[in-house]
Amino acid sequence: MSRKVASAATAVMWLLAAAVALAAARYFLNPVPLLVRTQSLALARHPVWLLLHIACGVAALVAGPFQFVASLRASHPAVHRATGYVYLAAVLLGGCAGLRLSADTAQFVADGLNDNTAFELIGMAPTVLGFAPNTTYDPSQFFLVVLAFAALSITWIVTSAAALVRARQRRFADHRAWMMRSYSLTFAAVTVRLMAVPLLFVTQDPVVAITLTFWSWVLNLMIAEWLARRAVRAAALRTLIGLPDSGRVAPQTQRRETRWRPR
């Protein structure tokens, strides 16, 4: 991957994360703007858990990208660690809230599919996306959605905990790899919103489309795994040929580990 392509992809990722975080932050306004009936019902059922999940999701989306800025790691390691702890705390609390909310996901999805308010707002007929006239969706049709959201919450916590353990062990290459995996799951908040409508167009089956949308985090994780393995190979190659690891913290933070070697 060329440097220009990587920079463009990073910029797009930052912009999408910021846009979703900003949209989610509206839940903390009073009154909440642009709230459809489905979202109002979910907020009424689980106000504390839902707001906790949203707040932690916003914090993780915003704090996460700073963990991958090499210049920040090198020049301001204390800032890097502080934003890292903010990110990890947000994932822990947000993942626990998500796990608590997962059982309600089927009801949330069924309410959304049975409500045509969103289609009225964008001026689109439901039949364009495969919604049959006079069809009512039941929560029992979305068991796999519940499973997807619960699995995402657990995996989100586990990958982030692994990143923390590797950092405490000073295994920084492994730490960065686990942070890639963790943030790919944080970024599921973006990909879920991007994939829903295209999948509805393609499948013309709302149950299949929404189920695939909620499992789209697996694709995120696969891409992160490819990137992490690629980064580990690149770091190993730099070490082999004697180049410095671009992801290491500033030299002054490693004085305790530096040993004198004869020239």
VENMO-V236050 format. One record per residue. N is the residue number from 0. RES is the residue in one small letter. SS is DSSP state (@ for helix, = for strand, . for the rest). PHI is phi as a letter, one per 20 degrees, with the letter a starting at -180 (none if undefined). D_LAST is the distance of its C-alpha to the last C-alpha in Angstrom with 1 decimal. Layout:
BEGIN
[[N/RES/SS/PHI/D_LAST] [N/RES/SS/PHI/D_LAST]]
END
This chain:
BEGIN
[[0/m/./none/36.7] [1/s/./f/36.1] [2/r/@/f/34.7] [3/k/@/f/38.1] [4/v/@/f/40.0] [5/a/@/f/37.6] [6/s/@/f/38.0] [7/a/@/f/41.8] [8/a/@/f/42.1] [9/t/@/f/40.2] [10/a/@/f/42.5] [11/v/@/f/45.6] [12/m/@/g/44.4] [13/w/@/f/44.0] [14/l/@/f/47.4] [15/l/@/f/49.2] [16/a/@/f/47.7] [17/a/@/f/48.8] [18/a/@/f/52.2] [19/v/@/f/52.9] [20/a/@/f/51.7] [21/l/@/f/53.9] [22/a/@/f/56.9] [23/a/@/f/56.4] [24/a/@/f/56.2] [25/r/@/f/59.8] [26/y/@/f/60.9] [27/f/@/e/60.2] [28/l/./e/62.7] [29/n/./c/66.3] [30/p/./f/68.2] [31/v/./f/65.7] [32/p/./e/66.1] [33/l/./l/66.5] [34/l/./d/67.0] [35/v/./e/69.0] [36/r/@/g/71.4] [37/t/@/g/69.0] [38/q/@/f/66.3] [39/s/@/f/68.8] [40/l/@/f/70.1] [41/a/@/f/66.6] [42/l/@/f/65.9] [43/a/@/f/69.2] [44/r/@/f/68.5] [45/h/./c/65.0] [46/p/@/f/64.4] [47/v/@/f/61.7] [48/w/@/f/59.8] [49/l/@/f/59.9] [50/l/@/f/58.8] [51/l/@/f/56.0] [52/h/@/f/54.8] [53/i/@/f/55.1] [54/a/@/f/53.3] [55/c/@/f/50.3] [56/g/@/f/50.3] [57/v/@/f/50.1] [58/a/@/f/47.3] [59/a/@/f/45.3] [60/l/@/f/45.9] [61/v/@/e/44.8] [62/a/@/f/41.8] [63/g/@/g/40.4] [64/p/@/g/39.2] [65/f/@/f/37.0] [66/q/@/f/34.9] [67/f/@/d/33.7] [68/v/./e/32.6] [69/a/@/f/28.9] [70/s/@/f/28.7] [71/l/@/f/30.7] [72/r/@/f/28.5] [73/a/@/f/25.4] [74/s/@/e/27.0] [75/h/./c/29.7] [76/p/@/f/28.9] [77/a/@/f/31.8] [78/v/@/f/34.2] [79/h/@/g/33.0] [80/r/@/f/33.6] [81/a/@/f/37.0] [82/t/@/f/38.3] [83/g/@/f/37.1] [84/y/@/f/39.2] [85/v/@/f/42.1] [86/y/@/f/41.9] [87/l/@/f/41.7] [88/a/@/f/44.7] [89/a/@/f/46.6] [90/v/@/f/46.1] [91/l/@/f/47.1] [92/l/@/f/50.3] [93/g/@/f/51.1] [94/g/@/f/50.7] [95/c/@/f/53.0] [96/a/@/f/55.5] [97/g/@/f/55.3] [98/l/@/f/56.0] [99/r/@/f/59.0] [100/l/@/e/60.2] [101/s/@/g/59.8] [102/a/@/f/63.2] [103/d/@/e/64.8] [104/t/@/f/63.0] [105/a/@/f/65.9] [106/q/@/f/68.4] [107/f/@/f/66.4] [108/v/@/f/66.1] [109/a/@/f/69.8] [110/d/@/f/70.9] [111/g/@/f/68.8] [112/l/@/f/70.3] [113/n/@/e/73.8] [114/d/./d/73.4] [115/n/./e/74.0] [116/t/@/f/73.0] [117/a/@/f/69.6] [118/f/@/f/71.4] [119/e/@/f/73.9] [120/l/@/f/71.2] [121/i/@/e/69.6] [122/g/./m/73.0] [123/m/./d/72.3] [124/a/./f/74.7] [125/p/@/g/73.4] [126/t/@/f/74.8] [127/v/@/f/72.2] [128/l/@/d/69.5] [129/g/./n/71.6] [130/f/./e/73.5] [131/a/./f/76.9] [132/p/./g/79.8] [133/n/./l/81.0] [134/t/./e/78.2] [135/t/./d/77.0] [136/y/./e/73.7] [137/d/./d/73.4] [138/p/@/g/70.3] [139/s/@/f/70.8] [140/q/@/f/69.7] [141/f/@/c/66.2] [142/f/@/f/65.0] [143/l/@/f/61.9] [144/v/@/f/61.1] [145/v/@/g/61.1] [146/l/@/f/58.8] [147/a/@/f/56.4] [148/f/@/f/56.1] [149/a/@/f/55.7] [150/a/@/f/53.1] [151/l/@/f/51.2] [152/s/@/f/51.3] [153/i/@/f/50.0] [154/t/@/f/47.2] [155/w/@/g/46.2] [156/i/@/f/45.8] [157/v/@/f/44.0] [158/t/@/f/41.3] [159/s/@/f/40.6] [160/a/@/f/40.4] [161/a/@/f/37.9] [162/a/@/f/35.8] [163/l/@/f/35.9] [164/v/@/f/35.0] [165/r/@/f/32.0] [166/a/@/f/30.8] [167/r/@/f/31.4] [168/q/./e/29.4] [169/r/./m/26.5] [170/r/./e/26.9] [171/f/@/f/26.9] [172/a/@/f/27.3] [173/d/@/f/30.3] [174/h/@/g/31.5] [175/r/@/f/31.6] [176/a/@/f/33.5] [177/w/@/f/36.0] [178/m/@/f/36.5] [179/m/@/f/37.3] [180/r/@/f/39.9] [181/s/@/f/41.3] [182/y/@/f/41.7] [183/s/@/f/43.3] [184/l/@/f/46.0] [185/t/@/g/46.3] [186/f/./f/46.8] [187/a/@/g/49.8] [188/a/@/f/51.8] [189/v/@/e/51.4] [190/t/@/f/51.8] [191/v/@/g/55.0] [192/r/@/f/56.6] [193/l/@/f/55.5] [194/m/@/e/56.7] [195/a/@/g/60.1] [196/v/@/f/62.2] [197/p/@/g/60.8] [198/l/@/f/61.3] [199/l/@/f/64.9] [200/f/@/f/65.6] [201/v/@/f/64.3] [202/t/@/e/65.7] [203/q/./l/68.9] [204/d/./c/68.8] [205/p/@/g/67.9] [206/v/@/f/67.3] [207/v/@/f/64.9] [208/a/@/f/63.1] [209/i/@/f/62.6] [210/t/@/f/61.4] [211/l/@/f/58.8] [212/t/@/f/57.8] [213/f/@/f/57.0] [214/w/./e/55.0] [215/s/./f/52.9] [216/w/@/f/50.1] [217/v/@/f/49.3] [218/l/@/f/48.5] [219/n/@/g/46.2] [220/l/@/f/44.3] [221/m/@/f/44.1] [222/i/@/f/42.6] [223/a/@/f/40.1] [224/e/@/f/39.2] [225/w/@/f/38.5] [226/l/@/f/36.3] [227/a/@/f/34.4] [228/r/@/f/33.7] [229/r/@/f/32.7] [230/a/@/f/30.2] [231/v/@/f/28.8] [232/r/@/f/28.3] [233/a/@/f/26.7] [234/a/@/f/24.2] [235/a/@/f/23.4] [236/l/@/f/22.9] [237/r/@/f/20.5] [238/t/@/f/18.4] [239/l/@/f/18.7] [240/i/./e/17.5] [241/g/./n/14.7] [242/l/./e/16.8] [243/p/./f/17.4] [244/d/./f/20.7] [245/s/./f/23.2] [246/g/./e/25.2] [247/r/./f/22.9] [248/v/./f/23.8] [249/a/./g/22.1] [250/p/@/g/18.7] [251/q/@/f/20.6] [252/t/@/e/22.6] [253/q/@/d/19.8] [254/r/@/f/18.2] [255/r/@/f/19.8] [256/e/@/e/18.1] [257/t/./f/14.5] [258/r/./d/12.3] [259/w/./f/9.3] [260/r/./c/6.4] [261/p/./f/3.8] [262/r/./f/0.0]]
END
